[in-house]
Amino acid sequence: MLEVKSFPKDMSIFEVDHAEPRRCLVTGLFQEPVEVNGQTRSFYTYLKPGLAYNRPCLVVAPPDDVPVLDYLETSPWVRFAQEHDLFLHILIPGQGGWKLDGTDADYMNRVYVQINGRRGYVIMQDNIYALGVDGGATVAQQAVMKMSSEWSGLATFGNLDPAALLNTDTTAGGENTGKTELVISAAKVQVPVWMAWGQNSGANADVCAYWKAMNDADGEPFANQWADEIYFPRTVCKKGQINEEKIAQVRVTNGYSGTLEEPLLDAVWAYLSKACRHRCFGTKALRNRIDPEAYGFVRRTMELDGWTRTWYEYVPDRVKTLDRPVPLVVCMHGRGGTAESFISLSGMSRVAEERDFIVLFPEAGVHQQRPGALRNLLLWNGEYEGKKIDDVKFVLAIIDDAKSRYNIDSSRVYACGQSSGGMMTSTLAISAPKVFAAVAPWSALVDPDHELQLPEAIDPAVPYFFLFGEKDWLCADLEHGELEYHAAHDIAAFLKNLMKLYGLDTTPLRYTCGEISYYVYLNANKVPMLTVGTVRDMSHANYPGESWASYDLFLSRFSRAQDGTLLYMGRPAI
């Protein structure tokens, strides 16, 4: 029998493994409380030994005819989580079993919010999947229909009750969780689904029809070894798929015996795990997850200041054949993220593939953000045991490493990043201005948790391309904000200081392209040394379109002459 534990109130008592900085600090089966509809309920979280942060999460509504702990002993879930390096969260039915009036669906959706709280571990909202078994299948269907824009996939095993259709016309409503990365969009969107049941009739057929409509499925079914019916999305797609990919299939297994066996579960997971759902403007966007190994990334490590530091490197095949130096872009994840997760989130490797440059995705050092909290939340320029972690040194070291192995154009080295990665991008511009021809911080410029220190000089000057959402809690203040785009005070202070340092015209040129409104600040030579872009209907987020805009509209236009002179489209910028 698995021992049930509670997370320690003080997670800072645990040492961080310097060789595996983002490894979970505790392991085993834990019971967590969750507040839902004015009541306190609980659920189980299983963390396998050696599990690292930001692995995919399965939230399972189990059968209600057997005690949950007994079910965990006999079902394949724990073994499955161990084999696939997953976070496993198991719901607990109330007395009398699952309620199909929507309250237990709300409970499941509240668990989604709870596990993003970073109390005993760190996960990302990008790869959380809902699953339901027997009576829990109907609960999972209700939950995902009500908050479909939050879940990356859905799988249910067992016949569905007609109540599964309770939330076909209902959404949970948006929710801003404060100064966190988590924002609940709660919109009706496409969801990859797999349903195993007796036969596709009755309530089962009605649910299948709902998901076919939601996923814009073609009417012709296909099949494979495990799914008797596979409905692909229609080939008609009127929108670009840079940010949102039309990938959600509806898969059906008929003749399900009622016993969940691992071969079927393996097949379902092989399908669901390909999709991830990222923050974006509007609602969250579904995309194929970029598997670094399959895509051609190389994971690299180095020992630096007593820590094992990690980064991913992507060199497009065509770049390997070029007989000329190529640009280099350093792309940095946000607070709590990882290098691997930011590969999919930013989409910068796809820009590299099309634009012939090399891209590096470094991973931040650790930091303890709150008293008693985890000591290994990944954050740029953090500290451990009172000692600052020199992430500038790390980033410059991996740039030198790339230069030692590839023909890098030193005049065209750029940095970009989101949130904490945006702060790091700005830090690099200030700390190593001779290295970078231009930078593109997204969603942040300065650390709001520390006293604002404006640079007295950036010499040589480094151009800035700054993008943030108009609803970004860190960057925007709609009521008291400054400048034309309602920038928060510390953001506005930094931008005004930059205008002063670079001698920019403080009245920007303005234009709008799609979801971004641009404000362009020119110097005396009519060079855009600062461009600010606000993204409509977006919170604290990042999406692939920002990578394309940053490189094509800004970064690629700047370079440095051999003597360090900044060039804009080949001519002196200053």
C-alpha positions in Angstrom: 0.0 0.0 0.0 1.3 3.4 -0.9 2.0 5.7 2.0 0.0 8.9 1.9 2.0 12.0 2.9 1.5 15.8 3.1 3.7 18.3 1.6 6.0 20.0 4.2 4.9 23.5 5.1 8.5 24.6 4.7 9.9 23.3 1.4 13.1 25.3 1.8 14.5 22.6 4.2 15.4 20.5 1.2 18.8 20.8 -0.5 18.9 21.3 -4.3 20.8 18.7 -6.3 23.5 20.8 -8.1 23.8 18.2 -10.8 20.0 18.1 -11.5 18.8 21.5 -10.3 15.1 21.0 -11.4 14.6 17.6 -9.8 11.5 17.4 -7.5 12.6 17.9 -3.9 10.2 15.3 -2.5 8.8 12.0 -3.8 5.9 9.7 -3.1 2.1 10.0 -2.8 0.8 13.2 -1.3 -2.7 14.4 -0.4 -3.4 18.0 -1.3 -6.3 20.2 -0.3 -8.3 22.2 -2.8 -11.0 24.8 -2.3 -14.0 24.5 -4.7 -17.4 26.1 -4.5 -16.8 27.0 -0.8 -15.8 23.6 0.3 -12.4 22.0 1.0 -11.8 18.8 -0.9 -8.6 16.9 -1.6 -6.8 14.9 -4.3 -3.7 12.7 -4.5 -0.4 13.7 -6.3 2.2 11.1 -7.1 5.8 12.1 -7.8 8.1 9.3 -8.8 11.7 9.3 -7.6 13.9 11.5 -9.8 11.0 13.3 -11.5 12.0 16.7 -12.9 9.8 19.7 -13.0 7.6 20.6 -16.0 6.9 17.1 -17.1 3.3 16.4 -18.5 0.5 16.1 -15.9 -2.3 13.6 -15.9 -5.4 14.5 -13.9 -7.5 11.3 -13.5 -11.1 11.0 -12.4 -11.1 7.3 -11.3 -14.0 4.9 -10.9 -16.2 5.5 -7.8 -17.0 1.9 -7.0 -13.7 1.2 -5.3 -11.6 3.2 -2.7 -9.1 5.3 -4.6 -6.0 4.0 -2.8 -7.1 0.4 -3.6 -7.6 1.4 -7.2 -4.1 2.9 -7.3 -2.7 -0.4 -6.1 -4.4 -2.4 -8.8 -4.6 0.0 -11.8 -1.7 0.8 -14.1 -1.5 4.5 -13.3 1.4 4.6 -10.9 3.5 2.3 -13.1 2.5 4.3 -16.1 3.6 7.6 -14.5 6.9 6.0 -13.5 7.6 4.7 -17.0 6.7 8.0 -18.8 8.1 10.5 -16.2 4.7 12.0 -15.6 3.0 14.0 -12.8 0.0 12.0 -11.7 -3.0 13.6 -10.0 -5.9 11.4 -8.8 -9.3 12.9 -7.9 -11.2 11.6 -4.9 -15.0 11.0 -5.4 -17.2 12.3 -2.6 -19.4 10.2 -0.4 -21.9 8.4 -2.5 -19.7 8.5 -5.7 -19.4 11.0 -8.5 -22.0 13.8 -8.8 -23.0 14.4 -12.4 -24.7 17.8 -11.7 -21.5 19.7 -12.6 -20.0 20.1 -9.1 -17.4 17.4 -9.6 -16.5 18.8 -13.0 -15.8 22.1 -11.2 -13.7 20.1 -8.7 -11.6 18.7 -11.5 -11.1 22.1 -13.1 -10.2 23.5 -9.7 -7.5 20.8 -9.4 -6.1 22.1 -12.7 -5.7 25.5 -11.1 -4.3 24.1 -7.8 -1.5 22.1 -9.4 -0.2 25.3 -11.0 0.4 26.8 -7.5 4.0 25.7 -7.2 3.6 24.7 -3.6 5.5 21.4 -3.6 6.6 21.1 -7.3 6.6 23.1 -10.5 4.5 22.3 -13.5 3.4 24.2 -16.6 -0.2 24.8 -17.7 0.9 23.9 -21.3 0.7 20.1 -20.9 -2.1 19.0 -18.5 -4.4 16.2 -19.7 -7.8 15.1 -18.3 -8.7 11.5 -18.1 -11.7 9.7 -16.7 -12.4 6.0 -16.0 -15.9 4.4 -15.6 -18.0 6.9 -13.6 -15.2 9.4 -13.7 -15.4 9.4 -17.5 -18.5 11.5 -17.5 -17.0 13.9 -14.9 -13.9 14.4 -17.2 -16.1 15.1 -20.2 -18.0 17.7 -18.3 -14.9 19.4 -17.0 -13.1 19.6 -20.3 -16.3 20.9 -22.1 -16.6 23.7 -19.5 -12.9 24.7 -19.6 -11.6 23.2 -22.8 -9.0 25.9 -23.6 -7.0 24.9 -20.5 -6.6 21.1 -21.2 -4.2 19.8 -23.8 -6.1 16.6 -24.3 -8.9 14.4 -23.0 -9.3 10.6 -22.8 -12.2 8.7 -21.2 -12.6 4.9 -20.7 -16.2 3.7 -20.2 -19.7 4.3 -21.3 -20.9 7.9 -20.8 -24.0 9.1 -18.9 -26.3 11.5 -20.8 -25.1 14.1 -18.2 -21.8 14.1 -20.0 -23.4 16.7 -22.3 -24.2 19.0 -19.4 -21.6 21.7 -20.3 -21.9 21.6 -24.1 -23.1 25.3 -24.0 -21.4 26.3 -20.8 -17.9 27.8 -20.1 -16.3 28.4 -16.8 -15.6 32.1 -17.5 -12.2 33.7 -17.6 -10.1 34.1 -14.5 -7.0 36.1 -13.7 -5.1 34.4 -10.9 -3.1 37.5 -10.0 0.7 37.8 -10.3 1.2 34.4 -11.8 1.7 32.9 -15.3 -1.7 31.2 -15.0 -4.7 32.8 -16.6 -7.9 30.9 -17.3 -9.2 31.6 -20.7 -12.1 29.0 -20.5 -13.1 29.2 -24.2 -14.7 26.6 -26.4 -11.8 25.3 -28.6 -10.5 22.2 -30.3 -9.3 19.4 -28.0 -7.6 16.1 -28.9 -9.9 13.4 -27.6 -9.9 9.6 -27.3 -13.0 7.8 -26.0 -13.1 4.0 -25.3 -16.6 2.6 -24.7 -18.9 -0.3 -25.6 -20.3 1.2 -28.8 -20.7 4.5 -30.5 -24.4 4.9 -29.8 -26.7 6.8 -27.4 -25.0 9.3 -25.1 -21.6 8.1 -26.4 -22.6 9.0 -30.0 -23.9 12.4 -28.8 -20.6 13.2 -27.1 -18.7 12.0 -30.2 -20.7 14.3 -32.4 -20.0 17.2 -30.0 -16.2 16.8 -30.3 -16.4 16.2 -34.0 -18.1 19.6 -34.4 -15.7 21.3 -32.0 -12.7 19.9 -33.8 -14.1 20.6 -37.2 -13.7 16.9 -38.0 -14.1 15.4 -41.5 -16.9 12.9 -41.8 -14.8 10.0 -43.1 -13.5 7.8 -40.3 -10.1 6.1 -40.5 -8.8 3.4 -38.1 -5.7 1.8 -36.7 -4.8 -1.0 -34.3 -6.3 0.7 -31.3 -8.9 3.1 -32.6 -11.9 1.9 -34.6 -12.8 5.4 -35.6 -10.4 8.3 -36.2 -11.8 11.6 -37.4 -9.2 14.0 -38.7 -9.8 17.8 -38.9 -11.0 19.0 -42.2 -8.2 20.1 -44.5 -9.9 23.5 -45.0 -8.1 26.0 -42.8 -8.6 29.7 -43.4 -6.1 30.9 -40.8 -2.3 30.8 -40.5 -1.1 28.0 -38.2 1.9 29.8 -36.7 0.3 30.1 -33.3 -2.7 27.7 -33.4 -2.4 24.4 -35.3 -5.4 22.5 -36.5 -4.5 19.2 -35.1 -7.2 17.8 -32.8 -8.5 14.4 -33.8 -11.5 12.5 -32.4 -10.5 8.9 -31.7 -12.9 6.2 -30.7 -12.3 2.6 -29.4 -15.5 0.5 -29.5 -15.8 -2.8 -27.6 -14.0 -1.6 -24.5 -14.2 -4.4 -22.0 -14.2 -2.1 -18.9 -10.7 -3.1 -17.9 -8.1 -0.4 -18.6 -4.9 -2.2 -19.8 -1.6 -0.7 -20.4 -1.2 -1.3 -24.1 -4.4 0.7 -24.8 -3.2 3.4 -22.3 0.2 3.5 -24.1 -1.6 4.1 -27.4 -3.8 6.8 -26.0 -0.8 8.6 -24.5 1.3 8.3 -27.6 -1.5 10.3 -29.3 -2.4 12.8 -26.6 1.2 13.7 -25.6 1.9 15.1 -29.1 -0.3 18.1 -28.3 0.4 21.1 -26.0 -1.6 24.2 -25.3 0.2 27.5 -24.9 -0.7 31.0 -23.7 -1.4 33.3 -26.6 -3.4 36.4 -27.4 -7.2 35.7 -27.3 -7.3 32.2 -25.9 -4.7 29.5 -25.5 -3.4 27.9 -28.6 -3.1 24.2 -29.4 0.0 23.1 -31.2 2.1 20.0 -31.8 4.8 19.6 -29.1 8.3 19.9 -30.5 10.2 16.8 -29.3 13.8 18.2 -29.1 15.4 14.9 -30.0 13.1 14.0 -32.9 13.4 17.6 -34.2 17.2 17.6 -34.2 18.1 19.5 -31.1 21.2 18.7 -29.1 21.1 18.8 -25.4 24.3 20.1 -23.9 25.6 20.7 -20.4 28.6 22.3 -18.7 29.9 22.5 -15.2 29.9 26.1 -14.0 30.4 27.5 -10.5 29.5 24.2 -8.9 26.3 23.7 -11.0 25.5 21.5 -14.0 24.1 24.0 -16.5 21.9 22.9 -19.4 21.0 24.3 -22.8 19.5 23.0 -26.1 21.1 23.9 -29.4 19.4 23.8 -32.8 21.4 24.0 -36.0 19.2 23.7 -39.1 20.4 21.2 -41.7 20.8 23.9 -44.4 22.9 26.0 -42.0 25.3 23.1 -41.7 26.0 23.3 -45.4 26.5 27.0 -45.7 30.0 28.4 -46.4 29.4 31.7 -44.7 29.0 32.8 -41.1 25.5 32.6 -39.7 23.6 34.6 -37.0 23.1 33.3 -33.5 20.0 33.8 -31.3 19.8 33.1 -27.6 16.2 32.4 -26.5 15.4 32.3 -22.8 12.4 30.9 -21.0 10.3 32.5 -18.3 10.1 32.0 -14.5 9.4 28.3 -13.7 9.8 27.3 -17.3 12.6 25.2 -18.8 14.7 25.3 -21.9 12.8 22.3 -23.3 9.4 23.8 -22.7 10.3 27.1 -24.3 11.3 25.4 -27.5 7.6 24.7 -28.2 6.3 27.8 -26.5 8.4 30.3 -28.5 8.6 28.5 -31.9 12.0 30.1 -32.4 13.6 27.0 -33.9 11.1 27.2 -36.8 12.2 30.7 -37.4 15.8 29.5 -37.4 14.9 26.8 -39.9 13.4 29.4 -42.3 15.9 32.2 -41.7 19.2 30.3 -41.5 20.5 30.9 -38.1 21.5 28.9 -35.0 19.4 29.2 -31.8 20.4 28.3 -28.3 17.8 27.7 -25.5 19.6 28.0 -22.1 18.1 27.0 -18.8 18.0 29.4 -15.9 19.6 28.8 -12.5 17.5 28.3 -9.4 15.9 30.7 -7.0 13.7 30.6 -3.8 11.0 33.1 -4.6 9.1 33.1 -1.3 9.9 32.3 2.3 9.4 28.6 3.0 8.9 27.9 -0.8 10.8 25.7 -3.1 14.5 26.5 -3.4 14.8 25.4 -7.0 12.3 27.4 -9.0 14.1 28.2 -12.3 14.6 31.9 -12.5 17.3 34.0 -14.2 19.8 35.7 -12.0 18.6 34.0 -8.9 20.5 32.9 -5.9 21.1 29.9 -3.7 22.1 30.0 0.0 22.6 33.7 -0.3 24.9 33.5 -3.2 24.0 35.0 -6.5 24.0 32.8 -9.6 25.8 34.4 -12.5 23.6 33.7 -15.5 25.3 36.3 -17.6 28.5 34.3 -17.3 26.6 31.2 -18.3 25.0 32.7 -21.4 28.3 34.2 -22.6 29.9 30.8 -22.0 27.5 29.0 -24.3 27.8 31.6 -26.9 31.6 31.1 -26.9 31.0 27.3 -27.0 28.9 27.7 -30.1 31.5 29.9 -31.7 34.1 27.2 -31.0 32.2 24.7 -33.1 30.3 26.7 -35.7 31.0 29.5 -38.1 29.1 32.2 -36.1 28.7 35.7 -37.4 29.8 37.6 -34.3 28.4 40.8 -35.7 24.9 39.3 -35.6 24.3 37.8 -32.2 20.9 38.5 -30.6 19.1 37.7 -27.4 15.3 37.4 -26.7 13.2 35.9 -23.9 9.9 36.0 -22.1 9.1 37.2 -18.5 12.1 36.4 -16.4 13.8 35.6 -19.7 12.9 39.1 -20.8 14.6 40.5 -17.7 17.6 38.4 -18.6 17.6 39.7 -22.1 17.7 43.3 -20.9 20.4 42.3 -18.4 22.6 40.9 -21.2 22.1 44.1 -23.3 23.3 46.2 -20.3 26.1 43.8 -19.1 27.5 42.7 -22.4 26.6 45.3 -25.0 29.5 44.5 -27.2 28.3 41.0 -27.7 24.7 41.7 -28.9 23.7 43.6 -32.0 20.0 43.8 -30.8 17.7 42.3 -28.2 14.0 41.5 -28.0 12.6 41.2 -24.4 9.0 39.9 -24.2 6.7 40.5 -21.2 9.3 42.0 -19.0 12.3 44.4 -18.8 13.2 44.8 -15.2 12.6 42.8 -12.0 9.6 44.3 -10.1 10.6 42.6 -6.9 13.8 44.6 -6.5 14.4 48.3 -6.4 14.6 49.7 -9.9 18.1 50.5 -11.0 18.2 52.3 -14.3 21.4 51.9 -16.4 23.5 55.0 -16.6 24.9 54.0 -20.0 24.6 51.2 -22.5 27.8 51.5 -24.6 27.8 50.6 -27.3 24.1 51.1 -27.7 21.9 48.0 -28.1 18.5 48.4 -29.8 15.4 47.1 -28.0 12.3 45.4 -29.4 9.9 45.1 -26.5 6.6 43.3 -26.8 4.0 42.8 -24.1 0.3 42.0 -23.7 -2.2 44.9 -23.1 -3.5 42.9 -20.2 -0.1 41.9 -18.8 -0.1 42.3 -15.0 3.7 42.8 -15.0 4.0 45.4 -17.8 0.6 47.2 -18.2 -1.4 49.4 -15.9 -4.6 50.3 -17.6 -5.7 52.7 -14.9 -2.4 54.4 -13.9 -0.1 53.4 -16.7 2.3 55.8 -18.5 3.2 56.5 -22.1 0.8 55.9 -25.0 0.4 52.2 -24.1 -0.3 52.4 -20.3 3.1 50.9 -19.3 3.5 50.1 -15.6 5.7 52.6 -13.7 8.9 50.6 -13.6 8.5 49.6 -17.3 7.9 53.2 -18.3 10.8 54.4 -16.2 13.2 52.0 -18.0 11.8 53.0 -21.5 12.1 56.7 -20.8 15.6 56.2 -19.6 16.4 54.3 -22.7 15.0 57.1 -24.8 17.3 59.5 -22.9 20.4 57.4 -23.2 19.9 56.9 -27.0 18.7 60.5 -27.7 15.4 59.3 -29.2 12.4 61.3 -30.3 9.9 60.7 -27.5 7.0 61.0 -29.9 6.8 57.6 -31.5 5.7 56.6 -35.0 2.7 54.4 -34.7 1.1 51.6 -36.8 -0.8 48.4 -36.2 -0.2 45.0 -37.8 -2.7 42.3 -36.9 -2.8 41.8 -33.1 0.2 44.1 -32.4 0.2 47.9 -32.1 3.7 49.3 -32.6 5.3 52.4 -31.2 8.6 53.2 -33.0 11.2 55.6 -31.4 13.8 57.0 -33.8 17.2 58.5 -33.1 18.7 61.4 -35.0 19.6 59.1 -37.9 16.0 58.0 -38.2 16.9 54.5 -36.9 14.4 52.7 -34.7 16.5 52.1 -31.6 13.5 51.3 -29.6 10.3 49.6 -30.7 7.5 48.8 -28.3 4.6 46.5 -29.3 1.4 45.8 -27.4 -0.5 42.7 -28.1 -4.3 42.9 -28.0 -6.2 40.7 -25.6 -3.1 39.1 -24.1 -2.0 38.6 -20.5 1.4 37.7 -19.3 2.2 35.4 -22.2 4.3 34.5 -25.2 3.5 33.0 -28.6 5.4 32.0 -31.8 4.3 35.1 -33.8 6.4 37.2 -31.4 9.5 35.2 -32.5 8.8 35.8 -36.2 8.1 39.5 -35.7 11.1 40.0 -33.5 13.5 38.5 -35.9 12.1 39.7 -39.2 11.0 43.2 -38.2 13.9 44.0 -35.9 16.7 41.8 -34.9 17.9 40.8 -38.4 18.2 44.4 -39.5 20.9 45.2 -37.0 24.6 44.1 -37.0 27.9 45.4 -35.9 30.9 46.5 -38.0 34.3 45.0 -37.2 35.1 48.0 -35.0 31.8 47.5 -33.1 29.9 50.3 -34.8 26.2 49.5 -34.8 24.7 49.1 -38.3 21.1 49.3 -39.3 20.4 47.6 -42.7 24.2 47.9 -43.4 24.5 51.6 -42.5 25.7 53.3 -39.3 22.9 53.5 -36.9 24.3 56.3 -34.7 
